[in-house]
Amino acid sequence: MSKVLEIKNLKAKIGDKEILKGLNLNLEEGKVHAIMGPNGAGKSTLSKAIVGHYDVEVTDGEIIYKGKNIVDEEPEERALEGIFLSFQNPVEIPGVNNAYFLRTAVNARRKHLGLPELNAAEFLREMRAKVEELGMKKELINRSLNEGFSGGEKKRNEILQMMMLQPDVVILDEIDSGLDIDALRAVSEGINKSKDGKRSFLVITHYSRILDYIKPDYIHVLKDGKIVKTAGPELVAQLEKEGYGSFEEN
Amino acid sequence: MAQEEVNKAIAGEYSLGFEIDIEQDTVPPGLNEDVIKFISAKKDEPEWMLELRLKAYRKWLEMEEPTWGKVEYEPIDYQAISYFSAPKKGPESLDEVDPKILEAYEKLGIPLEEQKQLQGIAVDAVVDSVSVKTTYTEELKKHGIIFCSISEAIRDYPELIKKYMFSVVPMTDNFFAALNSAVFTDGTFVYIPKGVRCPMELSTYFRINALNTGQFERTLIVADEGSYVSYNEGCSAPMRDENQLHAAVVELIAMKDAEIKYSTIQNWYPGDEEGKGGIYNFVTKRGICEGENSKISWTQVETGSSITWKYPSCVLKGDNSVGEFYSVAVTTLAQQADTGTKMIHLGKNTSSTIISKGISAMKGQNTYRGLVKIGANAHGARNFSECDSLLIGSECGAHTFPYLESKDNIGQVEHEATTTKISDEQLFYLRQRGINEEDAVSMIVHGFCKEVFSQLPMEYAVEARALLNLTLEGSVG
């Protein structure tokens, strides 16, 4: 099995507080990994550490992506290399046209990969098709980025970006929070369609509900800044029954 | 006017102690009645204009420089300024021009021919812009539109000038307006006859003409009943000037059913990081919606000058008249801007809109100051104001002073104000999508200014966007 992302003994803090305390995790190519754990265990901190968020200071350990330690790389470098984060709460950016923003991002990535940039017509054709797939309202394309979007529309917009940017590693941070059942289904379908045997997913979630829609290959339990258990999808049932309490560091 | 007549006119003044040689190109520093007489004579002005200038000068002597603006600068020595100088001879070729300026031209996409003209380099006798200019002058004439320098207008259209000059901005309106009234040397006059829709953006093709203007400009635009005109002032090219003090006056008059759209891009030299050497820009701009259903719209993009003090205003006198003010003011380096508008509602069902966007970076200080005044008879008046400030970095500042005076309690006034620091979360979001930091900042700032830029004529909007990028270059991070 080829490892696309290897996290070794990662220690990280937010402010003065140490959140990740020597975390180890391997992400396999083409697989869906779910990270589950109680509130405050460090789930969001882990996703932030991988994408280089300014809140998180990595104090020790390595994040090896495609064979290279990326701990000191700028967020945009990691993104261009193919790491995508679907934000838990996507920020609103007034006055910035959604389609314009996404075309800029897509072309930045294409340029990085040595591909020709998409012109406006090519881009719009592709974007419209994806918008339809996701059951998104068409007018959202020409609105300001996330401005005045409902919770469900914001999450659909995240998945739209993911589908357009074609990343290699997709981190979904609480993708199901604030979604009604229809939105959840649409978003999950979008994600499932993006599985191509190469792309890896890291699904970060507090609840098991999303895992009925996006079938994980592995479940990792994150507790107190460390992965305390890794198992197959059968672990979900046990977690639902017993909660996180029974998992002690092993 | 023949030289003989000039001499005669001057000779007439001689007994009053007129001692400056008219042959001179420049008067020595200082301001007195002789200097004003010199300027008036240089401009071949009729006697009545000189009288008005002298009256303004005498009033100015009794006035005091305003100190209420939130701007700090060294006191101005008005006797150390030269109030008339002929245009300086430009360099021989672009090779002699500061490479930094050429680099800015490049980034702003200014054509080579225009670069030469900006630098005052003599160009070939027949260049495109000249023939274009001639063509358009003919076109304007056909519609009965008057578009000329203010000096020409004083000589050729004295009745219009006597009627309208000082009618919106009285010569004693404020200290700087009075100074301008006494010593103005350049500027533009526009008259659009009844029912005529001006067929082009004025000054898009003529701006080269206006480039030698500067220190004390005076502009007067009259739109007669049912007419329309869009006037553009300034351009994005960085403008240097040896004269540190600028005090312009602009008056607009819109008759019944007329509309005037006035757009400005101001990019005078802003000075250095310490604020040294920049232009002091003290401007009085005001329009009156004289007739019913008339409309005046001010749009400004202010990125230059070390001090900006300006409040383009509308007096909404005609019933159902409309006033608009759209502004982007950028202060970076050590620039200070105190700008905003006054909307004076006098007529019934008058409405006004104020959209002000202030951007501060480095040590820039940006102040919005606005007045909405609703008169006793302005039943049904409405105003909407939105004043937003964006801060880039931690050494800059934004301030908002909205004033409201209402004598009518049926009027409807809405005011919204926000101050946002350019958000780390927004920046991070864009960077996580692979957009580099500089482009991300630019994207956020352009989004912030969008409502205002969308008001500019298209070519002008393109210039404004390029200018904004150039201005904020290096102020991030």
Interface residues (C-beta under 8 A of the other chain):
Chain A: V51 H53 Y54 E74 P75 E76 A79 L80 F84 L85 F87 P90 V91 I93 P94 G95 V96 F101 L102 T104 A105 A108 R109 H112 S144 L145 Q161 L165
Chain B: S423 D424 E425 Q426 F428 Y429 L430 R431 Q432 R433 G434 I435 N436 E437 D439 M443 I444 H446 G447 F448 C449 K450 E451
